[in-house]
Amino acid sequence: MRVEDGALWLTLNRPHVFNALSAEMADELAALVEQATARDDVRVVVVTGTGTAFSTGADISGADAHEHFDVRALDRANRIIRAITTLDKPVVAAVNGIAAGVGCSAALAADLVVAAESAAFLLAFARIGLMPDGGATATVAASIGRARAMRMALLADPLPAREAYDAGLVTHLASDEEFPALVETIVRRLAAGPPLAFAATKKAINAATLGPLEGALERERTGQTVLLRTADVAEGMRAFSERRRPVFGGA
């Protein structure tokens, strides 16, 4: 974390696991975004990653991950999304690499999403027998429509940054070489802009486009809670840990 020229930079820094979110990391991210409301030295918040990934989502590593991954992880994810969308200051997701799972959900909840050409967006939940969470059932559909949202959620295929930009899922795209400079330019413009106008604009646009978000968060929480008790999820998480294709039985 650093504050520089009115910008609060939050860098996800677990590159050895592609910035997968541990419980502590998720809690800290949400708390820092929430606290930005009261900080007079912060005009804009930037979330980015270290290494080759933005974030691959919740940390489900380990042979017994299904025994420890529960509704508390969903509540942490929802806290992050609520913090980003209700903050009265612009939030920029500087997506430097793969954004998957709740990492993808968090990036797409930001007000501006700046992607490097090598980045990709992936709602990987179906690969382990889960459904999208972190508000993605609302934010993705609001950005690119029902058909593309269904494609991302059901097939769980990566959407390259170029396709994401062309589809309207992200606001800015740059080559990997030009990405840092573009992020800096956007952040400087926001930090120097009118904070009261930005706050009112963000509130109005989110109210007009993300009205279903709170309901989506609750539906996702309910759905995931049920799915987490299934044999399919246990199989999906074991297969992920063992680096093999899961065999889902529908139970």
C-alpha positions as CSV (number, residue, x, y, z in Angstrom):
1,M,0.0,0.0,0.0
2,R,1.2,3.5,-0.8
3,V,-0.4,7.0,-1.1
4,E,1.1,9.2,-3.8
5,D,-0.3,12.5,-5.2
6,G,-3.8,11.8,-4.0
7,A,-3.9,8.1,-5.1
8,L,-4.1,5.1,-2.8
9,W,-2.3,2.2,-4.5
10,L,-3.3,-1.2,-3.3
11,T,-1.1,-3.9,-4.8
12,L,-2.0,-7.6,-4.4
13,N,1.3,-9.2,-3.6
14,R,1.3,-13.0,-3.5
15,P,2.9,-13.7,-6.9
16,H,3.9,-17.2,-6.0
17,V,0.2,-18.1,-6.0
18,F,-0.8,-15.6,-8.7
19,N,-2.2,-13.2,-6.1
20,A,-4.9,-15.7,-4.9
21,L,-6.7,-14.0,-2.0
22,S,-6.1,-15.5,1.4
23,A,-8.6,-14.6,4.1
24,E,-6.2,-12.0,5.6
25,M,-5.5,-10.5,2.2
26,A,-9.2,-10.2,1.4
27,D,-10.0,-8.6,4.8
28,E,-7.1,-6.1,4.4
29,L,-8.2,-5.1,0.9
30,A,-11.8,-4.5,1.9
31,A,-10.7,-2.5,5.0
32,L,-8.3,-0.3,3.1
33,V,-10.9,0.6,0.5
34,E,-13.5,1.3,3.2
35,Q,-11.1,3.5,5.1
36,A,-10.4,5.5,2.0
37,T,-13.7,7.3,2.5
38,A,-12.4,9.2,5.5
39,R,-9.0,10.0,4.0
40,D,-8.5,13.5,2.9
41,D,-5.2,12.6,1.2
42,V,-6.9,10.1,-1.1
43,R,-8.9,11.1,-4.2
44,V,-8.7,7.8,-6.1
45,V,-8.0,4.2,-5.3
46,V,-6.0,1.9,-7.6
47,V,-6.0,-1.9,-7.2
48,T,-3.4,-3.9,-9.1
49,G,-1.4,-7.0,-8.9
50,T,2.3,-8.1,-8.7
51,G,3.8,-10.4,-11.3
52,T,1.9,-12.1,-14.1
53,A,-1.5,-12.0,-12.5
54,F,-4.0,-9.5,-11.2
55,S,-5.6,-12.1,-9.0
56,T,-6.8,-15.7,-9.6
57,G,-9.5,-15.3,-6.9
58,A,-9.9,-17.2,-3.7
59,D,-7.1,-19.4,-2.5
60,I,-8.3,-22.9,-2.9
61,S,-4.9,-24.6,-2.9
62,G,-4.4,-27.7,-0.8
63,A,-5.8,-31.2,-0.9
64,D,-8.6,-30.5,1.6
65,A,-9.6,-27.0,0.4
66,H,-13.2,-28.0,0.1
67,E,-13.3,-28.6,3.9
68,H,-12.1,-25.1,4.7
69,F,-13.7,-23.0,2.0
70,D,-17.1,-21.9,3.4
71,V,-19.6,-19.0,3.5
72,R,-17.0,-16.8,5.2
73,A,-15.1,-16.6,2.0
74,L,-18.3,-15.4,0.2
75,D,-18.8,-12.7,2.9
76,R,-15.3,-11.5,2.4
77,A,-15.8,-11.3,-1.3
78,N,-19.0,-9.4,-0.9
79,R,-17.4,-7.0,1.5
80,I,-14.8,-6.2,-1.2
81,I,-17.4,-5.6,-3.8
82,R,-19.5,-3.4,-1.6
83,A,-16.5,-1.4,-0.5
84,I,-15.5,-0.7,-4.1
85,T,-19.0,0.1,-5.4
86,T,-20.1,2.3,-2.4
87,L,-16.8,4.2,-2.0
88,D,-17.5,7.9,-2.9
89,K,-14.2,8.1,-4.8
90,P,-13.2,6.5,-8.2
91,V,-11.7,3.1,-8.0
92,V,-9.4,2.0,-10.9
93,A,-8.6,-1.7,-11.5
94,A,-5.2,-1.8,-13.2
95,V,-5.4,-5.4,-14.5
96,N,-1.8,-6.4,-15.3
97,G,-2.5,-10.1,-15.9
98,I,-5.1,-12.8,-15.5
99,A,-8.1,-11.9,-13.4
100,A,-10.0,-15.0,-12.4
101,G,-12.8,-16.0,-10.0
102,V,-13.4,-13.3,-7.4
103,G,-10.3,-11.5,-8.7
104,C,-12.2,-11.0,-11.9
105,S,-15.4,-10.0,-10.0
106,A,-13.4,-7.4,-8.0
107,A,-11.8,-5.9,-11.1
108,L,-15.1,-5.6,-12.9
109,A,-16.7,-3.9,-9.9
110,A,-14.2,-1.0,-10.3
111,D,-15.3,2.3,-11.9
112,L,-12.5,2.1,-14.6
113,V,-10.9,-1.1,-15.7
114,V,-7.5,-0.6,-17.4
115,A,-6.2,-3.8,-18.9
116,A,-2.8,-4.8,-20.3
117,E,-2.9,-6.6,-23.6
118,S,-1.6,-9.8,-22.0
119,A,-4.4,-9.8,-19.4
120,A,-7.5,-12.0,-19.5
121,F,-10.7,-12.2,-17.6
122,L,-12.1,-15.6,-16.4
123,L,-15.1,-16.5,-14.4
124,A,-13.6,-19.9,-13.5
125,F,-16.2,-20.9,-10.9
126,A,-17.9,-23.6,-13.1
127,R,-14.5,-25.4,-13.4
128,I,-14.8,-26.4,-9.7
129,G,-18.6,-26.8,-9.5
130,L,-19.4,-23.4,-8.2
131,M,-21.4,-20.4,-9.6
132,P,-20.0,-16.9,-10.1
133,D,-19.9,-14.7,-7.0
134,G,-18.6,-11.3,-6.0
135,G,-21.5,-9.7,-7.8
136,A,-20.3,-10.9,-11.2
137,T,-23.8,-12.2,-12.1
138,A,-24.8,-8.5,-12.1
139,T,-21.7,-6.6,-13.1
140,V,-20.8,-8.7,-16.1
141,A,-24.3,-8.7,-17.5
142,A,-24.6,-5.0,-17.0
143,S,-21.4,-4.4,-19.0
144,I,-21.7,-6.9,-21.9
145,G,-25.2,-8.3,-21.8
146,R,-26.8,-11.6,-20.9
147,A,-25.5,-13.7,-23.8
148,R,-21.8,-12.9,-23.2
149,A,-22.3,-13.2,-19.4
150,M,-23.7,-16.7,-19.9
151,R,-20.8,-17.6,-22.1
152,M,-18.2,-16.5,-19.6
153,A,-20.0,-18.1,-16.6
154,L,-21.1,-21.4,-18.1
155,L,-18.1,-22.2,-20.3
156,A,-15.5,-20.6,-18.0
157,D,-13.2,-19.7,-20.9
158,P,-10.7,-16.9,-20.6
159,L,-11.7,-13.7,-22.3
160,P,-8.5,-12.0,-23.7
161,A,-8.1,-8.3,-22.8
162,R,-8.6,-7.3,-26.5
163,E,-11.9,-9.1,-26.7
164,A,-12.9,-7.8,-23.2
165,Y,-12.3,-4.3,-24.4
166,D,-14.1,-4.8,-27.7
167,A,-17.1,-6.2,-25.8
168,G,-17.2,-3.3,-23.4
169,L,-16.2,-5.2,-20.3
170,V,-13.1,-2.9,-19.7
171,T,-12.7,0.8,-20.2
172,H,-9.1,1.0,-21.4
173,L,-6.6,-1.2,-23.1
174,A,-2.8,-0.8,-23.6
175,S,0.1,-2.9,-24.7
176,D,2.1,-4.3,-21.9
177,E,4.8,-1.8,-22.4
178,E,2.4,1.2,-22.4
179,F,0.2,-0.1,-19.6
180,P,2.0,1.5,-16.6
181,A,2.1,4.9,-18.3
182,L,-1.6,4.7,-19.2
183,V,-2.6,3.8,-15.7
184,E,-0.5,6.7,-14.3
185,T,-2.2,9.1,-16.7
186,I,-5.7,8.1,-15.8
187,V,-4.9,8.1,-12.1
188,R,-3.4,11.6,-12.2
189,R,-6.5,12.9,-14.1
190,L,-8.8,11.4,-11.5
191,A,-6.7,12.7,-8.6
192,A,-6.8,16.2,-10.0
193,G,-10.5,16.1,-10.8
194,P,-13.6,17.4,-8.9
195,P,-14.2,15.0,-6.0
196,L,-17.8,16.0,-5.3
197,A,-18.8,15.7,-9.0
198,F,-17.0,12.3,-9.2
199,A,-18.8,11.1,-6.1
200,A,-22.2,12.2,-7.4
201,T,-21.5,10.7,-10.9
202,K,-20.4,7.4,-9.5
203,K,-23.5,7.1,-7.3
204,A,-25.9,8.0,-10.1
205,I,-24.4,5.7,-12.7
206,N,-24.2,2.8,-10.3
207,A,-27.8,3.4,-9.2
208,A,-28.9,3.3,-12.9
209,T,-26.8,0.2,-13.9
210,L,-26.1,-1.8,-10.8
211,G,-29.5,-1.7,-9.1
212,P,-29.6,-5.5,-9.1
213,L,-26.2,-5.8,-7.4
214,E,-27.3,-6.2,-3.8
215,G,-29.8,-8.8,-4.8
216,A,-27.2,-10.6,-6.9
217,L,-24.8,-10.7,-3.9
218,E,-27.4,-12.3,-1.8
219,R,-28.5,-14.8,-4.5
220,E,-24.9,-15.7,-5.1
221,R,-24.3,-16.2,-1.4
222,T,-27.3,-18.5,-1.1
223,G,-26.4,-20.5,-4.2
224,Q,-22.8,-20.9,-3.3
225,T,-23.6,-22.0,0.2
226,V,-25.7,-24.9,-1.2
227,L,-23.1,-25.7,-3.8
228,L,-20.3,-25.8,-1.3
229,R,-22.0,-28.8,0.4
230,T,-22.0,-30.9,-2.8
231,A,-19.8,-33.7,-3.9
232,D,-19.2,-31.9,-7.2
233,V,-17.4,-29.0,-5.4
234,A,-15.3,-31.4,-3.4
235,E,-14.3,-33.2,-6.6
236,G,-13.7,-29.9,-8.4
237,M,-11.4,-28.6,-5.7
238,R,-9.5,-31.9,-5.5
239,A,-9.1,-31.9,-9.2
240,F,-7.8,-28.4,-9.1
241,S,-5.2,-29.3,-6.5
242,E,-4.3,-32.5,-8.4
243,R,-4.1,-30.6,-11.7
244,R,-6.6,-32.9,-13.5
245,R,-9.9,-32.6,-15.2
246,P,-12.8,-33.0,-12.7
247,V,-15.5,-35.6,-13.1
248,F,-18.8,-34.1,-12.0
249,G,-21.7,-36.5,-11.0
250,G,-24.4,-33.9,-10.3
251,A,-24.5,-34.5,-6.6
